[in-house]
């Protein structure tokens, strides 16, 4: 009985894994939010240096911000500078608590945290 149950669970897990892989191959984002944002260490450094050099005013947000957090409508999203690279051009950002948060503008959802 246990073997049959474990075999069924394994089949379901393998089938779900194959579906996820198929979706990923056609460009549908699966898994945790932020998976699609690939930043190399130099790019992270460039972003942090920009915020310091340009003296970007920090935003105060009452709630704790993490990947997946939806920012309130009253939080102003800034346009990402072209110097940050094409991989982040479609996002907006905020600066808060000495971190840069990349935000998907259509949903206002945080997709990446840069310490």
Phi and psi in radians as a Rosetta constraint file:
Dihedral C 1 N 2 CA 2 C 2 CIRCULARHARMONIC -1.083 0.35
Dihedral N 2 CA 2 C 2 N 3 CIRCULARHARMONIC -0.706 0.35
Dihedral C 2 N 3 CA 3 C 3 CIRCULARHARMONIC -1.100 0.35
Dihedral N 3 CA 3 C 3 N 4 CIRCULARHARMONIC -0.731 0.35
Dihedral C 3 N 4 CA 4 C 4 CIRCULARHARMONIC -1.101 0.35
Dihedral N 4 CA 4 C 4 N 5 CIRCULARHARMONIC -0.746 0.35
Dihedral C 4 N 5 CA 5 C 5 CIRCULARHARMONIC -1.121 0.35
Dihedral N 5 CA 5 C 5 N 6 CIRCULARHARMONIC -0.822 0.35
Dihedral C 5 N 6 CA 6 C 6 CIRCULARHARMONIC -1.104 0.35
Dihedral N 6 CA 6 C 6 N 7 CIRCULARHARMONIC -0.653 0.35
Dihedral C 6 N 7 CA 7 C 7 CIRCULARHARMONIC -1.127 0.35
Dihedral N 7 CA 7 C 7 N 8 CIRCULARHARMONIC -0.724 0.35
Dihedral C 7 N 8 CA 8 C 8 CIRCULARHARMONIC -1.117 0.35
Dihedral N 8 CA 8 C 8 N 9 CIRCULARHARMONIC -0.747 0.35
Dihedral C 8 N 9 CA 9 C 9 CIRCULARHARMONIC -1.091 0.35
Dihedral N 9 CA 9 C 9 N 10 CIRCULARHARMONIC -0.734 0.35
Dihedral C 9 N 10 CA 10 C 10 CIRCULARHARMONIC -1.102 0.35
Dihedral N 10 CA 10 C 10 N 11 CIRCULARHARMONIC -0.719 0.35
Dihedral C 10 N 11 CA 11 C 11 CIRCULARHARMONIC -1.120 0.35
Dihedral N 11 CA 11 C 11 N 12 CIRCULARHARMONIC -0.781 0.35
Dihedral C 11 N 12 CA 12 C 12 CIRCULARHARMONIC -1.086 0.35
Dihedral N 12 CA 12 C 12 N 13 CIRCULARHARMONIC -0.768 0.35
Dihedral C 12 N 13 CA 13 C 13 CIRCULARHARMONIC -1.101 0.35
Dihedral N 13 CA 13 C 13 N 14 CIRCULARHARMONIC -0.757 0.35
Dihedral C 13 N 14 CA 14 C 14 CIRCULARHARMONIC -1.153 0.35
Dihedral N 14 CA 14 C 14 N 15 CIRCULARHARMONIC -0.698 0.35
Dihedral C 14 N 15 CA 15 C 15 CIRCULARHARMONIC -1.132 0.35
Dihedral N 15 CA 15 C 15 N 16 CIRCULARHARMONIC -0.764 0.35
Dihedral C 15 N 16 CA 16 C 16 CIRCULARHARMONIC -1.126 0.35
Dihedral N 16 CA 16 C 16 N 17 CIRCULARHARMONIC -0.697 0.35
Dihedral C 16 N 17 CA 17 C 17 CIRCULARHARMONIC -1.098 0.35
Dihedral N 17 CA 17 C 17 N 18 CIRCULARHARMONIC -0.716 0.35
Dihedral C 17 N 18 CA 18 C 18 CIRCULARHARMONIC -1.151 0.35
Dihedral N 18 CA 18 C 18 N 19 CIRCULARHARMONIC -0.675 0.35
Dihedral C 18 N 19 CA 19 C 19 CIRCULARHARMONIC -1.118 0.35
Dihedral N 19 CA 19 C 19 N 20 CIRCULARHARMONIC -0.773 0.35
Dihedral C 19 N 20 CA 20 C 20 CIRCULARHARMONIC -1.079 0.35
Dihedral N 20 CA 20 C 20 N 21 CIRCULARHARMONIC -0.773 0.35
Dihedral C 20 N 21 CA 21 C 21 CIRCULARHARMONIC -1.088 0.35
Dihedral N 21 CA 21 C 21 N 22 CIRCULARHARMONIC -0.710 0.35
Dihedral C 21 N 22 CA 22 C 22 CIRCULARHARMONIC -1.106 0.35
Dihedral N 22 CA 22 C 22 N 23 CIRCULARHARMONIC -0.766 0.35
Dihedral C 22 N 23 CA 23 C 23 CIRCULARHARMONIC -1.092 0.35
Dihedral N 23 CA 23 C 23 N 24 CIRCULARHARMONIC -0.723 0.35
Dihedral C 23 N 24 CA 24 C 24 CIRCULARHARMONIC -1.109 0.35
Dihedral N 24 CA 24 C 24 N 25 CIRCULARHARMONIC -0.613 0.35
Dihedral C 24 N 25 CA 25 C 25 CIRCULARHARMONIC -1.191 0.35
Dihedral N 25 CA 25 C 25 N 26 CIRCULARHARMONIC -0.503 0.35
Dihedral C 25 N 26 CA 26 C 26 CIRCULARHARMONIC -1.635 0.35
Dihedral N 26 CA 26 C 26 N 27 CIRCULARHARMONIC 0.123 0.35
Dihedral C 26 N 27 CA 27 C 27 CIRCULARHARMONIC 1.674 0.35
Dihedral N 27 CA 27 C 27 N 28 CIRCULARHARMONIC 0.138 0.35
Dihedral C 27 N 28 CA 28 C 28 CIRCULARHARMONIC -1.476 0.35
Dihedral N 28 CA 28 C 28 N 29 CIRCULARHARMONIC 2.235 0.35
Dihedral C 28 N 29 CA 29 C 29 CIRCULARHARMONIC -1.312 0.35
Dihedral N 29 CA 29 C 29 N 30 CIRCULARHARMONIC 2.196 0.35
Dihedral C 29 N 30 CA 30 C 30 CIRCULARHARMONIC -2.171 0.35
Dihedral N 30 CA 30 C 30 N 31 CIRCULARHARMONIC 2.817 0.35
Dihedral C 30 N 31 CA 31 C 31 CIRCULARHARMONIC 1.532 0.35
Dihedral N 31 CA 31 C 31 N 32 CIRCULARHARMONIC -2.904 0.35
Dihedral C 31 N 32 CA 32 C 32 CIRCULARHARMONIC -1.120 0.35
Dihedral N 32 CA 32 C 32 N 33 CIRCULARHARMONIC 2.624 0.35
Dihedral C 32 N 33 CA 33 C 33 CIRCULARHARMONIC -1.083 0.35
Dihedral N 33 CA 33 C 33 N 34 CIRCULARHARMONIC 2.487 0.35
Dihedral C 33 N 34 CA 34 C 34 CIRCULARHARMONIC 1.694 0.35
Dihedral N 34 CA 34 C 34 N 35 CIRCULARHARMONIC -0.119 0.35
Dihedral C 34 N 35 CA 35 C 35 CIRCULARHARMONIC -1.074 0.35
Dihedral N 35 CA 35 C 35 N 36 CIRCULARHARMONIC -0.613 0.35
Dihedral C 35 N 36 CA 36 C 36 CIRCULARHARMONIC -1.339 0.35
Dihedral N 36 CA 36 C 36 N 37 CIRCULARHARMONIC -0.103 0.35
Dihedral C 36 N 37 CA 37 C 37 CIRCULARHARMONIC -1.680 0.35
Dihedral N 37 CA 37 C 37 N 38 CIRCULARHARMONIC 1.817 0.35
Dihedral C 37 N 38 CA 38 C 38 CIRCULARHARMONIC -1.767 0.35
Dihedral N 38 CA 38 C 38 N 39 CIRCULARHARMONIC 1.989 0.35
Dihedral C 38 N 39 CA 39 C 39 CIRCULARHARMONIC -2.102 0.35
Dihedral N 39 CA 39 C 39 N 40 CIRCULARHARMONIC 2.201 0.35
Dihedral C 39 N 40 CA 40 C 40 CIRCULARHARMONIC -1.416 0.35
Dihedral N 40 CA 40 C 40 N 41 CIRCULARHARMONIC 2.755 0.35
Dihedral C 40 N 41 CA 41 C 41 CIRCULARHARMONIC -0.938 0.35
Dihedral N 41 CA 41 C 41 N 42 CIRCULARHARMONIC -0.669 0.35
Dihedral C 41 N 42 CA 42 C 42 CIRCULARHARMONIC -1.122 0.35
Dihedral N 42 CA 42 C 42 N 43 CIRCULARHARMONIC -0.614 0.35
Dihedral C 42 N 43 CA 43 C 43 CIRCULARHARMONIC -1.208 0.35
Dihedral N 43 CA 43 C 43 N 44 CIRCULARHARMONIC -0.715 0.35
Dihedral C 43 N 44 CA 44 C 44 CIRCULARHARMONIC -1.054 0.35
Dihedral N 44 CA 44 C 44 N 45 CIRCULARHARMONIC -0.756 0.35
Dihedral C 44 N 45 CA 45 C 45 CIRCULARHARMONIC -1.098 0.35
Dihedral N 45 CA 45 C 45 N 46 CIRCULARHARMONIC -0.769 0.35
Dihedral C 45 N 46 CA 46 C 46 CIRCULARHARMONIC -1.042 0.35
Dihedral N 46 CA 46 C 46 N 47 CIRCULARHARMONIC -0.719 0.35
Dihedral C 46 N 47 CA 47 C 47 CIRCULARHARMONIC -1.143 0.35
Dihedral N 47 CA 47 C 47 N 48 CIRCULARHARMONIC -0.835 0.35
Dihedral C 47 N 48 CA 48 C 48 CIRCULARHARMONIC -1.093 0.35
Dihedral N 48 CA 48 C 48 N 49 CIRCULARHARMONIC -0.736 0.35
Dihedral C 48 N 49 CA 49 C 49 CIRCULARHARMONIC -1.102 0.35
Dihedral N 49 CA 49 C 49 N 50 CIRCULARHARMONIC -0.675 0.35
Dihedral C 49 N 50 CA 50 C 50 CIRCULARHARMONIC -1.059 0.35
Dihedral N 50 CA 50 C 50 N 51 CIRCULARHARMONIC -0.816 0.35
Dihedral C 50 N 51 CA 51 C 51 CIRCULARHARMONIC -1.074 0.35
Dihedral N 51 CA 51 C 51 N 52 CIRCULARHARMONIC -0.695 0.35
Dihedral C 51 N 52 CA 52 C 52 CIRCULARHARMONIC -1.246 0.35
Dihedral N 52 CA 52 C 52 N 53 CIRCULARHARMONIC -0.869 0.35
Dihedral C 52 N 53 CA 53 C 53 CIRCULARHARMONIC -1.063 0.35
Dihedral N 53 CA 53 C 53 N 54 CIRCULARHARMONIC -0.752 0.35
Dihedral C 53 N 54 CA 54 C 54 CIRCULARHARMONIC -1.472 0.35
Dihedral N 54 CA 54 C 54 N 55 CIRCULARHARMONIC -0.031 0.35
Dihedral C 54 N 55 CA 55 C 55 CIRCULARHARMONIC 0.882 0.35
Dihedral N 55 CA 55 C 55 N 56 CIRCULARHARMONIC 0.916 0.35
Dihedral C 55 N 56 CA 56 C 56 CIRCULARHARMONIC -1.108 0.35
Dihedral N 56 CA 56 C 56 N 57 CIRCULARHARMONIC 2.233 0.35
Dihedral C 56 N 57 CA 57 C 57 CIRCULARHARMONIC -1.203 0.35
Dihedral N 57 CA 57 C 57 N 58 CIRCULARHARMONIC 2.250 0.35
Dihedral C 57 N 58 CA 58 C 58 CIRCULARHARMONIC -1.236 0.35
Dihedral N 58 CA 58 C 58 N 59 CIRCULARHARMONIC 2.642 0.35
Dihedral C 58 N 59 CA 59 C 59 CIRCULARHARMONIC -1.799 0.35
Dihedral N 59 CA 59 C 59 N 60 CIRCULARHARMONIC 2.448 0.35
Dihedral C 59 N 60 CA 60 C 60 CIRCULARHARMONIC -1.741 0.35
Dihedral N 60 CA 60 C 60 N 61 CIRCULARHARMONIC 2.137 0.35
Dihedral C 60 N 61 CA 61 C 61 CIRCULARHARMONIC -2.139 0.35
Dihedral N 61 CA 61 C 61 N 62 CIRCULARHARMONIC 2.283 0.35
Dihedral C 61 N 62 CA 62 C 62 CIRCULARHARMONIC -1.148 0.35
Dihedral N 62 CA 62 C 62 N 63 CIRCULARHARMONIC -0.713 0.35
Dihedral C 62 N 63 CA 63 C 63 CIRCULARHARMONIC -1.506 0.35
Dihedral N 63 CA 63 C 63 N 64 CIRCULARHARMONIC 2.825 0.35
Dihedral C 63 N 64 CA 64 C 64 CIRCULARHARMONIC -1.252 0.35
Dihedral N 64 CA 64 C 64 N 65 CIRCULARHARMONIC 2.340 0.35
Dihedral C 64 N 65 CA 65 C 65 CIRCULARHARMONIC -1.755 0.35
Dihedral N 65 CA 65 C 65 N 66 CIRCULARHARMONIC 2.212 0.35
Dihedral C 65 N 66 CA 66 C 66 CIRCULARHARMONIC -2.428 0.35
Dihedral N 66 CA 66 C 66 N 67 CIRCULARHARMONIC 3.001 0.35
Dihedral C 66 N 67 CA 67 C 67 CIRCULARHARMONIC -1.039 0.35
Dihedral N 67 CA 67 C 67 N 68 CIRCULARHARMONIC 2.271 0.35
Dihedral C 67 N 68 CA 68 C 68 CIRCULARHARMONIC 1.762 0.35
Dihedral N 68 CA 68 C 68 N 69 CIRCULARHARMONIC -0.285 0.35
Dihedral C 68 N 69 CA 69 C 69 CIRCULARHARMONIC -1.154 0.35
Dihedral N 69 CA 69 C 69 N 70 CIRCULARHARMONIC 2.358 0.35
Dihedral C 69 N 70 CA 70 C 70 CIRCULARHARMONIC -1.676 0.35
Dihedral N 70 CA 70 C 70 N 71 CIRCULARHARMONIC 2.135 0.35
Dihedral C 70 N 71 CA 71 C 71 CIRCULARHARMONIC -1.377 0.35
Dihedral N 71 CA 71 C 71 N 72 CIRCULARHARMONIC 2.508 0.35
Dihedral C 71 N 72 CA 72 C 72 CIRCULARHARMONIC -1.083 0.35
Dihedral N 72 CA 72 C 72 N 73 CIRCULARHARMONIC 2.716 0.35
Dihedral C 72 N 73 CA 73 C 73 CIRCULARHARMONIC -1.099 0.35
Dihedral N 73 CA 73 C 73 N 74 CIRCULARHARMONIC -0.433 0.35
Dihedral C 73 N 74 CA 74 C 74 CIRCULARHARMONIC -1.428 0.35
Dihedral N 74 CA 74 C 74 N 75 CIRCULARHARMONIC -0.080 0.35
Dihedral C 74 N 75 CA 75 C 75 CIRCULARHARMONIC -1.481 0.35
Dihedral N 75 CA 75 C 75 N 76 CIRCULARHARMONIC 2.099 0.35
Dihedral C 75 N 76 CA 76 C 76 CIRCULARHARMONIC -1.328 0.35
Dihedral N 76 CA 76 C 76 N 77 CIRCULARHARMONIC 2.205 0.35
Dihedral C 76 N 77 CA 77 C 77 CIRCULARHARMONIC -1.630 0.35
Dihedral N 77 CA 77 C 77 N 78 CIRCULARHARMONIC 2.313 0.35
Dihedral C 77 N 78 CA 78 C 78 CIRCULARHARMONIC -1.642 0.35
Dihedral N 78 CA 78 C 78 N 79 CIRCULARHARMONIC 2.620 0.35
Dihedral C 78 N 79 CA 79 C 79 CIRCULARHARMONIC -1.284 0.35
Dihedral N 79 CA 79 C 79 N 80 CIRCULARHARMONIC 2.387 0.35
Dihedral C 79 N 80 CA 80 C 80 CIRCULARHARMONIC -1.288 0.35
Dihedral N 80 CA 80 C 80 N 81 CIRCULARHARMONIC 2.213 0.35
Dihedral C 80 N 81 CA 81 C 81 CIRCULARHARMONIC -1.113 0.35
Dihedral N 81 CA 81 C 81 N 82 CIRCULARHARMONIC 2.543 0.35
Dihedral C 81 N 82 CA 82 C 82 CIRCULARHARMONIC -1.066 0.35
Dihedral N 82 CA 82 C 82 N 83 CIRCULARHARMONIC -0.467 0.35
Dihedral C 82 N 83 CA 83 C 83 CIRCULARHARMONIC -1.111 0.35
Dihedral N 83 CA 83 C 83 N 84 CIRCULARHARMONIC -0.295 0.35
Dihedral C 83 N 84 CA 84 C 84 CIRCULARHARMONIC -1.351 0.35
Dihedral N 84 CA 84 C 84 N 85 CIRCULARHARMONIC -0.252 0.35
Dihedral C 84 N 85 CA 85 C 85 CIRCULARHARMONIC 1.861 0.35
Dihedral N 85 CA 85 C 85 N 86 CIRCULARHARMONIC 2.757 0.35
Dihedral C 85 N 86 CA 86 C 86 CIRCULARHARMONIC -1.198 0.35
Dihedral N 86 CA 86 C 86 N 87 CIRCULARHARMONIC -0.395 0.35
Dihedral C 86 N 87 CA 87 C 87 CIRCULARHARMONIC -1.191 0.35
Dihedral N 87 CA 87 C 87 N 88 CIRCULARHARMONIC -0.303 0.35
Dihedral C 87 N 88 CA 88 C 88 CIRCULARHARMONIC -2.068 0.35
Dihedral N 88 CA 88 C 88 N 89 CIRCULARHARMONIC 0.088 0.35
Dihedral C 88 N 89 CA 89 C 89 CIRCULARHARMONIC -1.052 0.35
Dihedral N 89 CA 89 C 89 N 90 CIRCULARHARMONIC -0.534 0.35
Dihedral C 89 N 90 CA 90 C 90 CIRCULARHARMONIC -1.372 0.35
Dihedral N 90 CA 90 C 90 N 91 CIRCULARHARMONIC -0.186 0.35
Dihedral C 90 N 91 CA 91 C 91 CIRCULARHARMONIC -1.625 0.35
Dihedral N 91 CA 91 C 91 N 92 CIRCULARHARMONIC 2.958 0.35
Dihedral C 91 N 92 CA 92 C 92 CIRCULARHARMONIC -2.042 0.35
Dihedral N 92 CA 92 C 92 N 93 CIRCULARHARMONIC 3.053 0.35
Dihedral C 92 N 93 CA 93 C 93 CIRCULARHARMONIC -2.550 0.35
Dihedral N 93 CA 93 C 93 N 94 CIRCULARHARMONIC 2.810 0.35
Dihedral C 93 N 94 CA 94 C 94 CIRCULARHARMONIC -2.316 0.35
Dihedral N 94 CA 94 C 94 N 95 CIRCULARHARMONIC 2.773 0.35
Dihedral C 94 N 95 CA 95 C 95 CIRCULARHARMONIC -2.081 0.35
Dihedral N 95 CA 95 C 95 N 96 CIRCULARHARMONIC 2.151 0.35
Dihedral C 95 N 96 CA 96 C 96 CIRCULARHARMONIC -2.712 0.35
Dihedral N 96 CA 96 C 96 N 97 CIRCULARHARMONIC 2.438 0.35
Dihedral C 96 N 97 CA 97 C 97 CIRCULARHARMONIC 0.921 0.35
Dihedral N 97 CA 97 C 97 N 98 CIRCULARHARMONIC 0.737 0.35
Dihedral C 97 N 98 CA 98 C 98 CIRCULARHARMONIC 1.048 0.35
Dihedral N 98 CA 98 C 98 N 99 CIRCULARHARMONIC 0.468 0.35
Dihedral C 98 N 99 CA 99 C 99 CIRCULARHARMONIC -2.302 0.35
Dihedral N 99 CA 99 C 99 N 100 CIRCULARHARMONIC 2.649 0.35
Dihedral C 99 N 100 CA 100 C 100 CIRCULARHARMONIC -1.843 0.35
Dihedral N 100 CA 100 C 100 N 101 CIRCULARHARMONIC 2.301 0.35
Dihedral C 100 N 101 CA 101 C 101 CIRCULARHARMONIC -2.018 0.35
Dihedral N 101 CA 101 C 101 N 102 CIRCULARHARMONIC 2.107 0.35
Dihedral C 101 N 102 CA 102 C 102 CIRCULARHARMONIC -1.489 0.35
Dihedral N 102 CA 102 C 102 N 103 CIRCULARHARMONIC 2.373 0.35
Dihedral C 102 N 103 CA 103 C 103 CIRCULARHARMONIC -2.236 0.35
Dihedral N 103 CA 103 C 103 N 104 CIRCULARHARMONIC 2.357 0.35
Dihedral C 103 N 104 CA 104 C 104 CIRCULARHARMONIC -1.313 0.35
Dihedral N 104 CA 104 C 104 N 105 CIRCULARHARMONIC 1.975 0.35
Dihedral C 104 N 105 CA 105 C 105 CIRCULARHARMONIC -1.121 0.35
Dihedral N 105 CA 105 C 105 N 106 CIRCULARHARMONIC -0.559 0.35
Dihedral C 105 N 106 CA 106 C 106 CIRCULARHARMONIC -1.209 0.35
Dihedral N 106 CA 106 C 106 N 107 CIRCULARHARMONIC -0.524 0.35
Dihedral C 106 N 107 CA 107 C 107 CIRCULARHARMONIC -1.950 0.35
Dihedral N 107 CA 107 C 107 N 108 CIRCULARHARMONIC -0.209 0.35
Dihedral C 107 N 108 CA 108 C 108 CIRCULARHARMONIC 1.107 0.35
Dihedral N 108 CA 108 C 108 N 109 CIRCULARHARMONIC 0.447 0.35
Dihedral C 108 N 109 CA 109 C 109 CIRCULARHARMONIC -1.649 0.35
Dihedral N 109 CA 109 C 109 N 110 CIRCULARHARMONIC 2.319 0.35
Dihedral C 109 N 110 CA 110 C 110 CIRCULARHARMONIC -1.228 0.35
Dihedral N 110 CA 110 C 110 N 111 CIRCULARHARMONIC 2.226 0.35
Dihedral C 110 N 111 CA 111 C 111 CIRCULARHARMONIC -1.968 0.35
Dihedral N 111 CA 111 C 111 N 112 CIRCULARHARMONIC -0.240 0.35
Dihedral C 111 N 112 CA 112 C 112 CIRCULARHARMONIC -2.761 0.35
Dihedral N 112 CA 112 C 112 N 113 CIRCULARHARMONIC 2.445 0.35
Dihedral C 112 N 113 CA 113 C 113 CIRCULARHARMONIC -2.003 0.35
Dihedral N 113 CA 113 C 113 N 114 CIRCULARHARMONIC 2.252 0.35
Dihedral C 113 N 114 CA 114 C 114 CIRCULARHARMONIC -2.040 0.35
Dihedral N 114 CA 114 C 114 N 115 CIRCULARHARMONIC 1.945 0.35
